[in-house]
Structures are given as structure tokens and as C-alpha cells.
């Protein structure tokens, strides 16, 4: 599951939900990107009030945020697709 020690932080994610988020990231970027993931956090996105985001830290120090589309506001667990926001950090600069 990636090159680093993957840690789900900020919320307790386990089972199918964590698997779905992992597969969504794989769909967005592919296996090469996945091998460079160090840590993934589930956070409330500061620029999108009430919206959850995955904050992905890569082993080269880059950080990317992905909005979780279709998030049900009644539950702090995402149920939709990922949409990258901010400056994409992959591939890393040459």
C-alpha cells in the first residue's frame, strides 16, 4: 500500500471506506504515484467550508488536497469521488 507507512489520521477510517478512498486515489494518479504516498489525512478543507478533503503527503515533501465530492454533511465520512484542488504536486519537479 505505498512506499511509506500509510497512516490514516484525523478520522478513524477502516474497511471498505478506506479501500474506496485508496482506489479513488489510484484512479486519479495510478500506481507510480501511490508508491510515493507517505501519509493521508482526512481534514475539513479550509477554503471550502463544510467540505471534507484528503490531504496527501508524498515522500518528497509535496502535499496535495482532494475535495471529496458528494460528502454527506450529516456524517464526517466521505461518500463521493475525489477532485484535486490547489496546485498539483505530481509529478514532482525535475
N, CA, C and O of each residue as an XYZ file, in Angstrom:
376
protein
N       0.820     -1.198      0.000
C       0.000      0.000      0.000
C       0.855      1.249      0.000
O       0.707      2.077      0.898
N       1.717      1.418     -0.938
C       2.519      2.625     -0.993
C       3.885      2.422     -0.405
O       4.127      1.450      0.311
N       4.797      3.354     -0.708
C       6.167      3.215     -0.274
C       6.378      3.550      1.183
O       7.244      2.964      1.832
N       5.595      4.493      1.717
C       5.767      4.898      3.110
C       4.824      4.146      4.019
O       4.051      3.295      3.580
N       4.902      4.474      5.277
C       3.982      3.885      6.246
C       2.694      4.689      6.196
O       2.593      5.749      6.814
N       1.710      4.188      5.461
C       0.455      4.916      5.276
C      -0.276      5.043      6.601
O      -0.512      4.046      7.283
N      -0.632      6.257      6.964
C      -1.337      6.491      8.222
C      -2.604      7.292      7.947
O      -2.533      8.403      7.422
N      -3.741      6.746      8.292
C      -4.988      7.497      8.209
C      -5.133      8.276      9.508
O      -5.200      7.682     10.584
N      -5.180      9.594      9.415
C      -5.249     10.438     10.603
C      -6.524     11.277     10.570
O      -7.260     11.260      9.583
N      -6.779     12.003     11.643
C      -7.866     12.966     11.812
C      -9.231     12.297     11.987
O     -10.054     12.798     12.753
N      -9.497     11.186     11.304
C     -10.732     10.438     11.486
C     -10.381      8.958     11.467
O      -9.353      8.564     10.915
N     -11.219      8.159     12.059
C     -10.997      6.719     12.032
C     -11.569      6.170     10.740
O     -12.785      6.148     10.549
N     -10.687      5.725      9.851
C     -11.120      5.134      8.590
C     -10.669      3.691      8.561
O      -9.500      3.392      8.806
N     -11.591      2.800      8.263
C     -11.232      1.393      8.199
C     -12.167      0.681      7.238
O     -13.240      1.181      6.900
N     -11.742     -0.477      6.814
C     -12.590     -1.324      5.990
C     -12.885     -0.736      4.627
O     -12.018     -0.113      4.014
N     -14.125     -0.933      4.139
C     -14.475     -0.530      2.784
C     -14.264      0.955      2.504
O     -13.899      1.319      1.386
N     -14.488      1.833      3.505
C     -14.325      3.267      3.261
C     -12.877      3.590      2.925
O     -12.612      4.300      1.955
N     -11.946      3.083      3.709
C     -10.541      3.330      3.431
C     -10.148      2.733      2.081
O      -9.393      3.346      1.326
N     -10.654      1.548      1.780
C     -10.361      0.911      0.497
C     -10.879      1.752     -0.658
O     -10.195      1.907     -1.670
N     -12.091      2.301     -0.513
C     -12.673      3.123     -1.577
C     -11.847      4.382     -1.819
O     -11.635      4.770     -2.968
N     -11.380      5.022     -0.752
C     -10.572      6.229     -0.909
C      -9.232      5.894     -1.555
O      -8.741      6.641     -2.401
N      -8.651      4.785     -1.159
C      -7.380      4.357     -1.741
C      -7.548      4.107     -3.235
O      -6.707      4.521     -4.033
N      -8.630      3.432     -3.618
C      -8.879      3.150     -5.035
C      -9.161      4.439     -5.808
O      -8.781      4.558     -6.972
N      -9.825      5.401     -5.168
C     -10.076      6.681     -5.832
C      -8.763      7.399     -6.125
O      -8.598      7.960     -7.208
N      -7.835      7.390     -5.185
C      -6.518      7.990     -5.428
C      -5.777      7.258     -6.544
O      -5.142      7.883     -7.394
N      -5.863      5.942     -6.533
C      -5.195      5.148     -7.571
C      -5.780      5.484     -8.947
O      -5.047      5.565     -9.933
N      -7.090      5.676     -9.009
C      -7.750      6.013    -10.266
C      -7.291      7.363    -10.784
O      -7.103      7.543    -11.987
N      -7.108      8.321     -9.866
C      -6.687      9.666    -10.259
C      -5.258      9.665    -10.790
O      -4.977     10.321    -11.793
N      -4.353      8.945    -10.141
C      -2.931      9.086    -10.440
C      -2.209      7.823    -10.900
O      -1.194      7.925    -11.590
N      -2.686      6.663    -10.551
C      -2.007      5.438    -10.941
C      -1.029      4.952     -9.881
O      -0.770      5.629     -8.886
N      -0.493      3.758    -10.121
C       0.338      3.079     -9.136
C       1.638      3.771     -8.803
O       2.096      3.698     -7.663
N       2.259      4.454     -9.787
C       3.548      5.100     -9.516
C       3.392      6.187     -8.454
O       4.228      6.304     -7.557
N       2.336      6.974     -8.551
C       2.035      7.994     -7.552
C       1.807      7.356     -6.191
O       2.299      7.851     -5.176
N       1.060      6.254     -6.170
C       0.699      5.611     -4.916
C       1.934      5.155     -4.142
O       1.931      5.164     -2.911
N       2.983      4.760     -4.850
C       4.190      4.280     -4.189
C       4.907      5.389     -3.429
O       5.755      5.110     -2.581
N       4.572      6.650     -3.726
C       5.250      7.777     -3.083
C       4.428      8.405     -1.962
O       4.867      9.384     -1.359
N       3.254      7.866     -1.671
C       2.427      8.414     -0.597
C       3.028      8.032      0.750
O       3.334      6.866      0.999
N       3.192      9.027      1.614
C       3.698      8.787      2.955
C       2.555      8.780      3.961
O       2.423      7.841      4.747
N       1.719      9.835      3.940
C       0.636      9.972      4.909
C      -0.590     10.554      4.220
O      -0.469     11.378      3.313
N      -1.772     10.124      4.653
C      -3.030     10.679      4.168
C      -3.851     11.118      5.374
O      -4.048     10.350      6.316
N      -4.331     12.366      5.337
C      -5.196     12.875      6.403
C      -6.570     13.172      5.832
O      -6.688     13.605      4.685
N      -7.599     12.946      6.614
C      -8.947     13.391      6.285
C      -9.194     14.665      7.077
O      -9.217     14.638      8.308
N      -9.380     15.783      6.377
C      -9.484     17.085      7.042
C     -10.672     17.851      6.494
O     -11.153     17.564      5.397
N     -11.150     18.834      7.264
C     -12.113     19.785      6.724
C     -11.320     20.813      5.939
O     -10.406     21.442      6.473
N     -11.669     20.984      4.667
C     -10.863     21.846      3.809
C     -11.074     23.307      4.185
O     -12.215     23.767      4.234
N      -9.983     24.059      4.455
C     -10.112     25.435      4.937
C     -10.712     26.393      3.910
O     -11.306     27.402      4.290
N     -10.567     26.098      2.618
C     -11.082     27.003      1.590
C     -12.471     26.616      1.103
O     -13.053     27.319      0.277
N     -13.005     25.519      1.598
C     -14.309     25.027      1.154
C     -15.091     24.618      2.393
O     -15.077     23.450      2.783
N     -15.768     25.570      3.007
C     -16.437     25.356      4.289
C     -17.382     24.159      4.241
O     -18.172     24.015      3.308
N     -17.292     23.314      5.247
C     -18.178     22.175      5.368
C     -17.842     21.022      4.443
O     -18.599     20.055      4.359
N     -16.716     21.111      3.746
C     -16.341     20.073      2.801
C     -15.127     19.322      3.321
O     -14.177     19.929      3.815
N     -15.162     18.006      3.209
C     -14.046     17.180      3.625
C     -13.077     17.019      2.485
O     -13.464     17.024      1.316
N     -11.812     16.875      2.829
C     -10.774     16.689      1.826
C      -9.771     15.655      2.319
O      -9.576     15.472      3.521
N      -9.142     14.984      1.361
C      -7.979     14.166      1.666
C      -6.754     15.030      1.454
O      -6.595     15.632      0.392
N      -5.894     15.098      2.440
C      -4.605     15.794      2.307
C      -3.543     14.709      2.198
O      -3.330     13.930      3.127
N      -2.884     14.675      1.047
C      -1.929     13.611      0.735
C      -0.514     14.175      0.802
O      -0.173     15.122      0.094
N       0.306     13.574      1.670
C       1.717     13.953      1.812
C       2.568     12.911      1.086
O       2.469     11.715      1.359
N       3.409     13.384      0.154
C       4.289     12.480     -0.574
C       5.650     12.412      0.094
O       6.002     13.272      0.901
N       6.414     11.378     -0.249
C       7.720     11.196      0.387
C       8.746     12.236     -0.046
O       9.830     12.302      0.534
N       8.425     13.064     -1.069
C       9.336     14.138     -1.476
C       8.968     15.467     -0.821
O       9.566     16.496     -1.134
N       7.974     15.452      0.098
C       7.581     16.652      0.818
C       6.427     17.411      0.191
O       5.931     18.362      0.795
N       5.975     17.025     -1.012
C       4.849     17.707     -1.650
C       3.539     17.311     -0.964
O       3.414     16.229     -0.392
N       2.568     18.225     -1.041
C       1.259     17.994     -0.437
C       0.190     18.323     -1.469
O       0.282     19.344     -2.150
N      -0.817     17.475     -1.592
C      -1.955     17.726     -2.478
C      -3.240     17.547     -1.691
O      -3.336     16.682     -0.820
N      -4.238     18.386     -2.011
C      -5.557     18.256     -1.406
C      -6.547     17.771     -2.458
O      -6.480     18.166     -3.622
N      -7.464     16.914     -2.031
C      -8.508     16.392     -2.903
C      -9.841     16.583     -2.211
O     -10.068     16.030     -1.135
N     -10.737     17.372     -2.824
C     -12.074     17.515     -2.265
C     -12.835     16.219     -2.432
O     -12.666     15.512     -3.425
N     -13.667     15.913     -1.466
C     -14.487     14.708     -1.510
C     -15.883     15.124     -1.957
O     -16.682     15.617     -1.160
N     -16.163     14.923     -3.224
C     -17.455     15.310     -3.771
C     -18.527     14.340     -3.286
O     -18.284     13.141     -3.151
N     -19.706     14.874     -3.028
C     -20.793     14.030     -2.572
C     -20.735     13.734     -1.097
O     -21.389     12.799     -0.635
N     -19.968     14.505     -0.336
C     -19.894     14.298      1.106
C     -21.250     14.601      1.735
O     -21.845     15.647      1.474
N     -21.721     13.701      2.545
C     -22.967     13.900      3.264
C     -22.670     14.744      4.497
O     -21.931     14.295      5.374
N     -23.232     15.970      4.596
C     -22.896     16.854      5.714
C     -23.317     16.321      7.079
O     -22.841     16.817      8.100
N     -24.193     15.329      7.122
C     -24.622     14.767      8.404
C     -23.584     13.836      8.995
O     -23.609     13.551     10.192
N     -22.665     13.358      8.155
C     -21.675     12.387      8.611
C     -20.281     12.853      8.206
O     -20.091     13.298      7.074
N     -19.304     12.763      9.104
C     -17.946     13.212      8.781
C     -17.156     12.169      7.997
O     -15.936     12.077      8.134
N     -17.844     11.394      7.185
C     -17.190     10.366      6.383
C     -17.596     10.593      4.933
O     -18.786     10.684      4.632
N     -16.639     10.684      4.046
C     -16.938     10.971      2.646
C     -17.610      9.794      1.948
O     -17.405      8.634      2.305
N     -18.416     10.124      0.944
C     -19.103      9.072      0.208
C     -18.982      9.246     -1.303
O     -19.570      8.473     -2.060
N     -18.235     10.243     -1.750
C     -18.208     10.526     -3.180
C     -16.851     10.387     -3.822
O     -15.977      9.681     -3.318
N     -16.681     11.072     -4.951
C     -15.445     10.999     -5.730
C     -14.446     12.039     -5.238
O     -14.789     12.945     -4.479
N     -13.209     11.889     -5.688
C     -12.157     12.838     -5.345
C     -11.988     13.856     -6.465
O     -12.097     13.513     -7.642
N     -11.725     15.096     -6.103
C     -11.406     16.132     -7.084
C     -10.232     16.919     -6.537
O     -10.325     17.519     -5.466
N      -9.118     16.918     -7.274
C      -7.922     17.600     -6.780
C      -8.134     19.109     -6.814
O      -8.701     19.647     -7.765
N      -7.672     19.781     -5.764
C      -7.751     21.238     -5.694
C      -6.355     21.771     -5.382
O      -5.501     21.051     -4.866
N      -6.144     23.020     -5.699
C      -4.836     23.612     -5.454
C      -3.849     23.208     -6.538
O      -4.230     22.659     -7.572
N      -2.594     23.484     -6.290
C      -1.551     23.197     -7.271
C      -1.196     21.729     -7.218
O      -0.827     21.228     -6.156
N      -1.297     21.009     -8.354
C      -0.960     19.589     -8.325
C       0.513     19.371     -8.042
O       1.369     20.064     -8.592
N       0.806     18.411     -7.185
C       2.198     18.203     -6.792
C       2.813     16.988     -7.484
O       3.933     16.596     -7.158
N       2.104     16.396     -8.423
C       2.634     15.225     -9.121
C       2.488     15.425    -10.608
O       1.412     15.842    -11.038
N       3.492     15.158    -11.429
C       4.777     14.629    -10.991
C       5.628     15.702    -10.324
O       5.420     16.893    -10.559
N       6.585     15.288     -9.493
C       7.437     16.284     -8.826
C       8.329     16.996     -9.840
O       8.603     16.450    -10.909
N       8.789     18.214     -9.516
C       9.658     18.951    -10.434
C      10.923     18.154    -10.754
O      11.452     17.432     -9.910
N      11.386     18.301    -11.975
C      12.599     17.565    -12.406
C      13.833     18.132    -11.738
O      14.940     17.648    -11.974
